[in-house]
């Protein structure tokens, strides 16, 4: 074997025989994204919680943090700091897809970021347009829909 063949064998053979890591699900399936990577339709996830103000607020591009490949925007530096300290605490359930649709339909459906509920420290987002208010439907059978959504979500996220 000449030196070039040795070098190629040293570089290529390990790649051919290495075990491939399982591919992660695409972010577009597991997270409802604005553009290629922005979560919660660009709204501040902390703002929904009491310590962040308790109401939806649009985040600023200049105040952004990334967690698990998704970029979140914040209305204030304080909310960004709260998120950075404990991001999982503020993430929307079901990747930011409509909670009612996950439970009732077994589908990923877009959301209106102004339609939400914080219950037991968890953020739920909902679809809303003039013909349907998914949050109102969720509230009629919250426990049953929550149970269904919890069972259904793992198969929708992959």
For each residue, the residues with C-beta under 8 A, 3 or more apart:
1: 5 6 9
2: 5 6
3: 6 7
4: 7 8
5: 1 2 8 9
6: 1 2 3 9 10
7: 3 4 10 11
8: 4 5 11 12
9: 1 5 6 12 13
10: 6 7 13 14
11: 7 8 14 15
12: 8 9 15 16
13: 9 10 16 17
14: 10 11 17 18
15: 11 12 18
16: 12 13
17: 13 14
18: 14 15
19:
20:
21:
22:
23:
24:
25: 29 30 157 158
26: 29 30
27: 30 31 33 37 69 70
28: 31 33
29: 25 26 108 156 157 158
30: 25 26 27 95 157 158
31: 27 28 39 70 95 96
32: 39 40 41 95 96 97 108 110 111 125
33: 27 28 36 37 38 39 70 96
34: 38 39 41 42
35: 38
36: 33
37: 27 33 66 69 70 71
38: 33 34 35 41 42 70 71 72 73
39: 31 32 33 34 45 70 71 72 91 92 96
40: 32 43 44 45 59 72 73 92 96 113 125
41: 32 34 38 96 111 113
42: 34 38 58 59 73 113
43: 40 47 48 56 57 58 59 73 113
44: 40 47 48 52 56 57 58 59 72 73 74 75 76 79
45: 39 40 48 72 83 90 91 92 123
46: 49 51 52 74 79 80 82 83 90
47: 43 44 52 53 54 55 56 57 59 74 75 79
48: 43 44 45 52 54 55 56 90 116 118 123
49: 46 52 54 90 118 123
50: 53 54 118
51: 46 82
52: 44 46 47 48 49 57 75 76 78 79 82 90
53: 47 50 57 75 79
54: 47 48 49 50 118
55: 47 48
56: 43 44 47 48 113 114 116
57: 43 44 47 52 53 75
58: 42 43 44 73 75
59: 40 42 43 44 47 63 64 72 73 74 75
60: 63 64 73 74 75
61: 64 73
62:
63: 59 60 73 74 75 76 77 79 80
64: 59 60 61 71 72 73 74 80
65: 71 72 74 80 83 84 87
66: 37 69 70 71 72
67: 70 72 83 87 88 91
68:
69: 27 37 66
70: 27 31 33 37 38 39 66 67
71: 37 38 39 64 65 66
72: 38 39 40 44 45 59 64 65 66 67 83 87
73: 38 40 42 43 44 58 59 60 61 63 64
74: 44 46 47 59 60 63 64 65 77 79 80 83
75: 44 47 52 53 57 58 59 60 63 79
76: 44 52 63 79 80
77: 63 74 80 81
78: 52 81 82
79: 44 46 47 52 53 63 74 75 76 82 83
80: 46 63 64 65 74 76 77 83 84
81: 77 78 84 85
82: 46 51 52 78 79 85 86 90
83: 45 46 65 67 72 74 79 80 86 87 90
84: 65 80 81 87
85: 81 82
86: 82 83 89 90
87: 65 67 72 83 84 90 91
88: 67 91
89: 86 121
90: 45 46 48 49 52 82 83 86 87 123
91: 39 45 67 87 88 123
92: 39 40 45 95 96 123 124 125
93: 99 122 123 124 125 149 153
94: 97 98 99 102 108 124 149 153 156 157
95: 30 31 32 92 108 157
96: 31 32 33 39 40 41 92 111 125
97: 32 94 101 102 108 109 110 111 125 156
98: 94 101 102 108 109 110 111 125 126 127 134
99: 93 94 102 103 117 124 125 126 134 138 145 146 149
100: 103 104 105 126 127 134 135 137 138 145
101: 97 98 104 105 107 108 109 127 134
102: 94 97 98 99 105 106 107 108 109 148 149 152 153 156
103: 99 100 138 144 145 146 147 148 149 152
104: 100 101 137 145 148
105: 100 101 102 109
106: 102 148 152 156
107: 101 102 156
108: 29 32 94 95 97 98 101 102 156
109: 97 98 101 102 105 127 134
110: 32 97 98 127
111: 32 41 96 97 98 115 125 126 127 128
112: 115 125 126 127 128 129
113: 40 41 42 43 56 116 125
114: 56 128
115: 111 112 125 126 127 128 133 134 135
116: 48 56 113 123 124 125 126 135
117: 99 123 124 126 135 138 139
118: 48 49 50 54 121 122 123 124
119: 122 124 142
120:
121: 89 118
122: 93 118 119
123: 45 48 49 90 91 92 93 116 117 118
124: 92 93 94 99 116 117 118 119 138
125: 32 40 92 93 96 97 98 99 111 112 113 115 116
126: 98 99 100 111 112 115 116 117 133 134 135 138
127: 98 100 101 109 110 111 112 115 132 134
128: 111 112 114 115 132 133 134 135
129: 112 132
130:
131:
132: 127 128 129 137
133: 115 126 128 136 137
134: 98 99 100 101 109 115 126 127 128 137 138
135: 100 115 116 117 126 128 138 139
136: 133 139 140
137: 100 104 132 133 134 140 141
138: 99 100 103 117 124 126 134 135 141 142 145
139: 117 135 136 142
140: 136 137
141: 137 138 144 145
142: 119 138 139 145 146
143: 146 147
144: 103 141 147 148
145: 99 100 103 104 138 141 142 148 149
146: 99 103 142 143 149 150
147: 103 143 144 150 151
148: 102 103 104 106 144 145 151 152
149: 93 94 99 102 103 145 146 152 153
150: 146 147 153
151: 147 148 154
152: 102 103 106 148 149 155 156
153: 93 94 102 149 150 156 157
154: 151 157 158
155: 152 158
156: 29 94 97 102 106 107 108 152 153
157: 25 29 30 94 95 153 154
158: 25 29 30 154 155
